[in-house]
Amino acid sequence: MKKLLAVTACPTGVAHTYMAAESLIKAAKEKDIPLKVETRGAVGVENEFTEQEIAEAHAIIVAADTDVLESRFAGKPVVKVPVAQAIKNPAGLLDEALSRQASAPGDFAQQVEQSKAQRSSSRSGPYKHLMTGVSHMLPLVVAGGLLIALSFVFGIEAFKEEGTLAAALMQIGGGSAFALMVPILAGFIAFSIAEKPGLAPGLIGGMLASSIGAGFLGGILAGFLAGYTAFALKKYIKLPRNLEGLKPILLIPLLASAITGLLMIYVIGEPVKGIMDGLTSWLTGLGTTNAILLGLLLGAMMAFDMGGPVNKAAYTFAVGLLASDVYGPMAAVMAAGMTPPLGLWLATLIAKNKFTKEEKDAGKAASVLGISFITEGAIPFAAGDPFRVIPSIIAGSSVTGALSMAFGATLRAPHGGIFVLPIPNAVGHVALYALAIIIGTVVTAILLSLLKKPVEQRLS
């Protein structure tokens, strides 16, 4: 019997990664197909493939929006799709993988070249490279933000007194974790584009962006510049076979770092610093009306595709601003991301005749995902009734985002949902912030109650 392998990964490594794995495992059991799934989530790599398992596999399914070290699968048939596809159509992916022609030993070299070409073309997508950088940066932002918040437990300016615990926590969170944010973002964008040769120039470019004051925008540009420079050098520099080993450890890092660094210092850095300074000044000086409009937009984006590219664009924007001490958009984004699954859960309670038993059970799970800031908990409902669910959750999230900004709520930790609310000083105006989430949840639930048809009409 043909054995299959699958690897799943999403940018944040929290929801899509494991939902995709579950869907594939369930579909494989129904079809009686031997399948092993490797997950690359926030907790790290689980069920990692061995070389023997890769060698014995008929084909590999790669359902991922970030880098998963695809070079391991050189010579094997690979089915590559976005991670959401494994949630929506797991059976179709399994069938497609089984239909692929197995690699023959004599064709191994040819298969390797084809695999390299496929990898190169697939990595041309900027979104995937950006999300790889964001997913590696995220743990630093979360840890740093919470440590900074904990330092404020001792007083809002207690960290200024040297030798105290508050000062130590601020040094760890702000002086170290946050200082690494932009270099790690840039480094892993470059790594996604050019693999290991891109890492050093990306990190260096990111560090320069940080020291110049170009912020996360400069880090993103540095990452792409370093990555594509390293990729071009790897492709076009030709050396005698016995000297090829010098390329990844000497020539490419040296040349790509020099090119990226010089461009950051003399060409890119100052203009981007001006843009970042202007953006920061505008955000910190927002009037009430503009703040509400920004919150409205960010809230709508968070609910629009529930963890997809639009959602991640809003999230990345807010996370990047944390390094500039702008905390309002982060609060709006997390609140708006919690609202969709919470609103769906509430709707299953107040309009029971409009949801099946399975949907009511899913609502209970959605409530847990919602309080944990996992917007993807709304996906099963949206997939089943998109024209009623999606407008309802967009409306609720827009209201929540707008209210969060209007209330002046701030958030120093970019994840954690309700579990960060009790941490002193992690959230500014915590009572009003909670109220914004509750109001948005109620708006979503009421709209769903009005728009959805009773189960009897849906099934007739």
C-alpha positions in Angstrom: 0.0 0.0 0.0 1.2 3.5 -0.9 2.4 5.5 2.1 1.9 9.2 2.2 3.5 12.0 4.3 2.1 15.5 4.9 3.5 18.6 6.6 1.3 21.4 7.8 2.4 24.9 8.8 0.7 28.3 9.1 2.4 31.7 9.9 1.4 31.8 13.5 1.5 28.1 14.1 -1.5 28.1 16.3 -4.8 27.1 14.5 -4.5 26.3 10.8 -1.5 24.1 11.3 -3.3 21.7 13.6 -6.7 22.0 11.9 -5.1 21.0 8.6 -3.3 18.0 10.2 -6.6 16.8 11.8 -8.5 17.0 8.5 -5.8 15.1 6.6 -5.6 12.4 9.3 -9.4 12.0 9.4 -9.7 11.7 5.6 -6.8 9.2 5.5 -8.5 7.0 8.1 -11.7 7.1 6.1 -9.8 6.1 2.9 -7.6 3.6 4.8 -4.4 5.3 3.6 -1.2 5.1 5.7 -0.4 8.7 6.5 2.0 10.5 8.8 1.6 14.2 9.4 4.4 16.5 10.6 3.2 19.8 12.2 5.4 22.9 12.3 3.5 25.0 14.8 4.1 27.5 17.6 5.4 24.7 19.9 7.9 23.6 17.3 8.2 20.6 15.0 6.1 17.5 16.0 6.1 14.1 14.4 9.2 15.0 12.4 9.9 12.8 9.4 13.0 10.5 9.4 15.1 10.1 6.3 13.8 6.5 6.0 10.2 7.6 6.1 10.8 10.2 3.4 12.6 7.6 1.3 9.7 5.1 1.7 6.9 7.6 1.0 5.1 7.5 -2.3 4.4 11.3 -2.2 4.4 14.2 0.2 1.7 16.8 0.8 3.0 20.2 1.7 0.1 22.3 3.1 2.0 25.3 4.3 2.2 29.1 4.1 5.7 29.2 5.6 9.0 27.5 4.9 9.0 23.8 5.9 12.5 22.8 4.6 11.2 21.4 1.4 14.7 20.5 0.3 14.3 17.3 2.3 11.8 16.1 -0.3 14.1 16.4 -3.3 13.3 13.7 -5.8 9.9 12.9 -4.4 6.5 13.8 -5.8 5.2 16.8 -3.9 1.7 18.2 -3.8 2.0 21.9 -2.6 -1.1 23.9 -1.5 -1.9 26.7 1.0 -2.6 25.3 4.5 -6.3 26.2 4.3 -6.7 23.9 1.3 -6.0 20.9 3.6 -8.8 22.0 5.8 -11.3 22.5 3.0 -10.4 19.5 0.7 -8.3 16.9 2.5 -9.7 14.0 0.5 -8.9 15.6 -2.8 -5.3 16.2 -1.7 -4.9 12.6 -0.7 -6.2 11.5 -4.1 -3.9 13.8 -5.9 -0.9 12.6 -4.0 -1.7 9.0 -4.7 -2.1 9.7 -8.4 1.4 11.2 -8.6 4.0 9.0 -10.3 6.5 7.6 -7.9 10.1 8.6 -8.4 12.3 5.9 -10.0 15.9 5.3 -8.8 17.2 6.0 -12.3 15.4 9.3 -12.5 16.6 10.6 -9.2 18.9 13.3 -10.5 16.2 14.5 -12.9 13.7 14.5 -10.0 16.0 16.6 -7.9 16.4 19.2 -10.6 12.6 19.3 -11.1 12.1 19.7 -7.3 14.6 22.6 -7.2 12.8 24.3 -10.0 9.4 23.9 -8.3 10.8 25.2 -5.0 12.2 28.2 -6.7 9.0 29.1 -8.5 6.9 28.5 -5.4 9.2 30.8 -3.3 8.6 33.7 -5.6 5.5 34.7 -3.5 6.3 37.7 -1.2 3.4 36.8 1.1 4.9 33.4 2.0 8.4 34.9 2.7 6.9 37.7 4.8 4.8 35.3 6.8 7.9 33.1 7.4 9.6 36.1 8.9 6.6 37.0 11.0 6.1 33.5 12.4 9.7 33.4 13.6 9.5 37.0 15.0 6.2 36.4 16.9 7.6 34.5 19.9 10.0 37.3 20.6 7.2 39.9 20.5 5.0 37.9 22.8 7.7 37.1 25.3 9.1 40.6 25.2 5.8 42.3 25.5 4.7 40.3 28.5 8.1 40.8 30.2 7.8 44.5 29.7 4.3 44.5 31.1 5.5 42.5 34.1 8.1 45.1 34.8 5.4 47.6 35.2 3.8 45.6 38.0 6.4 47.3 40.3 5.4 50.8 39.1 5.2 52.4 35.7 8.8 53.9 36.1 10.2 51.3 38.5 12.5 49.9 35.7 14.5 53.1 35.7 16.1 52.2 39.1 19.2 50.1 38.2 19.6 46.7 39.9 15.9 46.1 40.6 13.9 43.2 39.3 11.8 45.7 37.3 15.0 46.9 35.5 16.0 43.3 34.8 12.6 42.4 33.3 12.7 45.5 31.1 16.3 44.7 30.0 15.2 41.2 29.0 11.9 42.2 27.4 12.7 45.6 25.9 16.4 45.6 25.6 16.9 42.1 24.3 13.7 40.4 23.0 12.3 43.6 21.3 15.8 44.4 20.0 15.9 41.1 18.1 12.4 41.5 16.5 13.4 43.3 13.4 16.7 41.4 12.7 14.8 38.0 13.1 12.0 39.3 10.9 14.5 40.3 8.1 16.7 37.2 8.6 13.9 34.7 8.1 12.3 36.5 5.2 15.7 36.2 3.5 16.0 32.6 4.7 12.6 31.8 3.1 13.8 33.2 -0.2 17.4 31.9 -0.4 17.5 29.3 2.4 20.7 29.3 4.7 22.8 31.6 2.5 20.2 34.3 3.0 20.1 34.2 6.8 23.3 36.1 7.6 22.7 39.0 5.2 19.0 39.2 6.3 20.0 39.4 10.0 22.6 42.0 9.3 20.2 44.0 7.2 17.5 43.8 9.9 20.0 44.9 12.6 20.9 47.9 10.4 17.2 48.8 9.9 16.7 48.7 13.6 19.8 50.8 14.5 19.0 53.4 11.8 15.5 53.7 13.0 13.8 52.3 9.9 11.7 50.0 12.1 9.7 47.0 10.9 9.2 48.5 7.4 13.0 48.8 7.0 13.3 45.2 8.3 10.9 43.9 5.7 12.7 45.7 2.9 16.1 44.5 4.2 14.8 40.9 4.4 13.6 40.9 0.8 16.7 42.7 -0.4 19.1 40.3 1.3 17.1 37.2 0.3 16.8 38.0 -3.4 20.5 39.2 -3.5 21.6 35.9 -1.9 19.4 33.9 -4.3 20.8 35.7 -7.3 24.4 35.2 -6.2 23.7 31.5 -5.5 22.3 31.1 -9.0 24.8 33.1 -11.0 28.2 32.6 -9.3 29.9 29.6 -10.8 32.9 28.0 -9.3 34.9 24.8 -9.9 33.3 21.8 -8.3 36.0 21.5 -5.6 35.4 25.2 -4.6 31.6 25.1 -4.6 31.6 24.6 -0.8 32.9 28.2 -0.4 29.7 29.7 -1.9 27.2 29.2 1.0 29.7 29.9 3.9 31.9 32.6 2.4 31.1 34.2 -0.9 27.3 34.6 -0.7 27.1 35.8 3.0 30.0 38.2 2.4 28.7 39.7 -0.9 25.0 39.7 0.0 25.7 41.3 3.5 27.9 44.0 1.9 25.3 44.8 -0.8 22.4 44.8 1.6 24.3 46.8 4.3 25.5 49.5 1.9 22.1 49.9 0.4 20.5 50.1 3.8 23.0 52.8 5.0 23.3 54.9 1.9 20.0 54.4 0.0 17.1 52.8 1.8 17.5 53.5 5.5 16.9 57.3 5.8 13.8 57.5 3.6 12.2 54.5 5.3 13.1 56.0 8.7 11.2 59.2 7.6 8.2 57.1 6.6 8.2 55.2 10.0 8.6 58.5 12.0 5.7 60.0 10.1 3.5 56.9 10.5 4.4 56.8 14.3 3.7 60.5 14.7 0.3 60.2 12.8 -0.8 57.1 14.9 0.2 58.7 18.2 -1.6 61.9 17.3 -4.8 60.4 16.0 -8.0 62.2 16.7 -11.0 60.3 17.9 -12.7 60.1 14.5 -9.5 58.9 12.7 -8.8 56.4 15.4 -12.3 55.0 15.1 -11.9 54.7 11.3 -8.6 52.9 11.7 -10.1 50.5 14.2 -13.0 49.9 11.9 -10.7 49.0 9.0 -8.4 46.8 11.1 -11.4 45.0 12.6 -13.0 44.3 9.2 -9.6 43.0 7.9 -9.3 40.6 10.9 -12.7 39.0 10.2 -12.6 39.1 6.4 -10.7 35.9 5.8 -10.2 34.6 9.4 -6.5 33.9 9.4 -5.9 34.4 5.7 -3.7 37.0 3.9 -5.9 40.0 4.7 -6.2 39.0 8.4 -2.4 38.5 8.6 -1.7 41.9 6.9 -3.6 43.7 9.6 -1.9 41.6 12.3 1.6 42.2 10.9 0.9 45.9 10.7 -0.1 46.0 14.4 2.8 43.8 15.6 5.3 45.9 13.7 4.2 49.0 15.5 4.9 47.5 19.0 8.6 48.2 18.4 7.7 51.9 17.9 5.8 52.0 21.2 2.4 52.2 19.4 0.1 49.9 21.2 -3.5 50.9 20.2 -3.7 49.0 16.8 -2.5 45.8 18.5 -5.4 46.0 21.0 -7.9 46.6 18.2 -6.5 43.7 16.1 -6.6 41.2 18.9 -10.1 42.2 20.1 -11.4 42.0 16.6 -9.8 38.6 16.1 -11.5 37.2 19.2 -15.0 38.5 18.2 -15.9 36.2 15.2 -15.8 32.8 17.0 -17.2 34.3 20.2 -20.1 35.8 18.3 -20.8 32.5 16.6 -20.8 30.7 19.9 -23.3 33.2 21.4 -25.5 32.9 18.3 -25.8 29.1 18.8 -27.1 29.9 22.3 -29.7 32.6 21.5 -30.9 31.2 18.2 -30.9 27.5 18.8 -33.5 26.7 16.1 -31.1 28.1 13.4 -28.2 25.8 14.1 -27.8 22.0 13.8 -26.6 19.9 16.7 -23.2 19.6 15.1 -23.0 23.4 14.7 -24.0 23.9 18.4 -21.2 21.5 19.4 -18.8 23.5 17.1 -20.0 26.6 18.8 -18.7 25.4 22.1 -15.3 24.8 20.6 -15.4 28.2 18.9 -15.9 29.9 22.3 -12.6 28.4 23.6 -10.8 29.4 20.4 -12.3 32.9 20.6 -11.1 33.7 24.1 -7.7 32.4 23.0 -7.6 34.8 20.0 -7.8 32.1 17.4 -10.0 33.7 14.7 -9.9 30.4 12.7 -12.5 29.0 15.0 -15.1 30.7 12.8 -14.0 29.0 9.6 -16.3 25.9 9.8 -19.4 28.2 10.1 -18.2 30.5 7.3 -17.5 27.6 5.0 -21.0 26.3 5.5 -22.9 29.6 5.1 -20.5 32.3 3.8 -23.0 34.8 2.6 -24.6 35.2 6.1 -21.7 34.4 8.4 -19.0 36.5 6.8 -20.9 39.8 6.7 -22.1 39.2 10.3 -18.6 38.6 11.7 -17.1 41.5 9.7 -19.7 43.8 11.3 -19.0 42.6 14.8 -15.2 42.8 14.4 -15.5 46.3 12.9 -17.5 47.5 15.8 -15.0 45.9 18.3 -12.0 47.4 16.5 -13.6 50.9 16.3 -14.6 50.8 20.0 -11.2 49.6 21.1 -9.5 52.5 19.4 -12.1 55.0 20.6 -11.7 53.8 24.2 -7.9 54.3 23.9 -7.2 50.6 24.7 -3.6 49.5 24.4 -2.0 46.0 24.3 1.7 45.2 24.8 1.4 41.4 24.1 0.4 40.4 20.6 -1.3 37.2 21.5 -2.9 35.3 24.3 -6.5 36.5 24.1 -8.4 36.8 27.4 -5.5 35.2 29.3 -3.4 38.4 29.1 -6.1 40.6 30.5 -5.3 39.9 34.2 -1.6 40.7 33.8 -1.1 44.2 35.3 -0.4 46.8 32.6 -0.5 44.4 29.7 -3.7 46.0 28.6 -4.6 49.7 28.9 -8.2 50.5 29.9 -8.9 46.8 30.5 -12.6 47.2 31.5 -13.4 49.2 28.4 -11.4 46.8 26.3 -13.4 43.9 27.6 -16.6 45.9 26.9 -15.5 46.4 23.3 -15.1 42.7 22.8 -18.5 41.9 24.4 -20.3 44.5 22.3 -18.8 43.2 19.1 -19.7 39.6 20.1 -23.3 40.6 20.7 -23.5 42.5 17.3 -22.2 39.4 15.5 -24.7 37.1 17.3 -27.7 39.3 16.7 -26.9 39.7 13.0 -26.5 35.9 12.7 -29.8 35.4 14.5 -31.6 37.7 12.1 -29.9 36.5 8.9 -29.7 32.7 9.2 -32.6 30.6 8.3 -34.1 28.0 10.7 -32.6 24.5 10.3 -35.9 23.2 9.0 -35.9 25.6 6.1 -32.2 25.0 5.3 -32.7 21.3 5.1 -36.0 21.2 3.2 
